[in-house]
Amino acid sequence: PILRMQHVPETRASCDICAASFHMGSYMCGCCGREYCMYCYNNWQPSATIVAGKLSRMDQCSRKRRHAKQSMIFVTRALPGHLESLLCKLFPDMLDFSDQRLHRRQSRESVQKLPTVRQQYPHENGPLYLAVPTLKHQDMGLEQFQSLWSAGGIPLVLTGVKSRFQLPWDDTYFVDEHGMDKCIIHDCSTGLAAESTVAEFFKMFRSGENTRSLKLKDWPPTDTFQSAFPDLFADFENAVPIPEYTRRTGPMNLASYFPEHWNAPDLGPKMYHATPSKEKRMRKLVGTTNLHLDLTDAVNIMLYETGGENAPQYSTVEKGIPECGAIWDIFRPEDASKIRGFLKLRDPECDDPIHRQCHYLSEHDLSLLAKEGVGSYRIYQRAGDAVFIPAGCAHQVRNRRSCVKVAVDFLSPENLERCYFLLREGMAMAPKYSTNRYKEKSKEDVLQLWNCLDFAFQGL
């Protein structure tokens, strides 16, 4: 049986197993109403056995019955004629994969001509640091950016971006304008969170006396940035570099084609305010943001850092590392499997130690990975620096001063293939049985990749 179901633009329908968003097709149980994406359905092997006293999550239905693959109902959300219209637009524009690989090789050759900052080894036999393309924002044009971005997996730093902003974006501004607002303060070392006020957080932000690293993560947590901070949103949209890609309405940002009435993915901007990371836990350095992978490309701009003449009061002192607001380590996409293998030796229970965001790589860890040929793009971010992170690049951040940062995600045509594989990695993390400590923790598909592409093709 086939059921046609209308899309409800105000809600996001997703798979009950892997949390992937539905685009056009899915499978539904007519009894319990559970709905599975086609990826989970096609990989489902119904089992007659029970593991650890439980059926698999795909097999579970009501108490007195179990799912049978042949009895599931196919559901389509496509309107009549929609697929034919989409395919007519899609196939004439398909690229030959050999041509695409050639284009990437040519782009990498042109990237070698860009000014770079090559970081130094802090000591012998230390980490392997890779050269980072670094330019003043005035010197980076659209064609040059596209050449770099097409090469794949290479981050970029644009300096002097603060001059593009009109509002101060400092601690005084946030206390004066939003001091009484409620917020959630996260402890970077324990993962615990507590409700407080913006004024209370910035009191600790200014003093630098707290022994723990604290942050306002993804602020605002629920409302959109535009509705919560309309003045800041307008200032950010006017100032963000490479606006063709990074603005919400940028024509090269494929997430910008969602209709206004649709429940579009919230790709930001979001603010990340944090105090320095000063402590070690279990002899391991604690990061402000643990190693992780984002589904999309992103740009992170530091707009304020404590320091100046009083810098030693606020920043940690480390041999061989220059004064800066934050330290970034960004890794090549092809090194993700080696990093996973390295971390799995430390945490065998974890299904994916990168996606679960439960580790921060210390300098010692980076030195060990260097022996395996794994290097990082090491970036010392200062106020006014915009860090562009390509999709598929695992990365981590550690604040050395209290910093105000704002970041936004964007979906570029150049990295669609990596977004697709990252989406599949997230879907594969859905536990088959709820028997380990990561039970019921599927990685949510916040991007809605197929809807993004559908609306983008309709907008051609």
Buried (B, 14 or more C-beta within 10 A) or exposed (E): EEEEBEBEEEEBBBBBBBBBBBBBBBBBBEEEEBBBBBBBBEBBEEEEEEEEEEBBBBBBBEEEEBBEEEEBEBBBBBEEEBEEEBEEEEEEEEEEEEEEEEBBEEBBEEBEEBEBBEBEEBEEEBBBBBBBBBBEBEEBEEEBBBBBBBBBBBBBBBBBBBEBBEBBBBBEBBBEBBBEEEBBBBBBBEEEBEEBBBBEBBBBBBEBEBEBBBBBBBBBEEEBBBEBBEEBBEBBBEBBBBBBBBBBEBEBBBBBBBEEEBBBBBBBBBBBBBBBBBBEEEEBBBBBBBBBBBBBBBBBBBBBBBBEEEBEEBBBEEEEBEBBBBBBBBBBBEBBEBBBEBBBEEEEEBBBBBBBBBBBBBBEBBBEBBEEEBBBBBBBBBBBBBBBBBBBBBBBBBBBBBBBBBBBBBBBBBBBBBBBEBBEBBBBBBBBBBEEEBEEBBBBBBBBBBBBBBBBBEEE
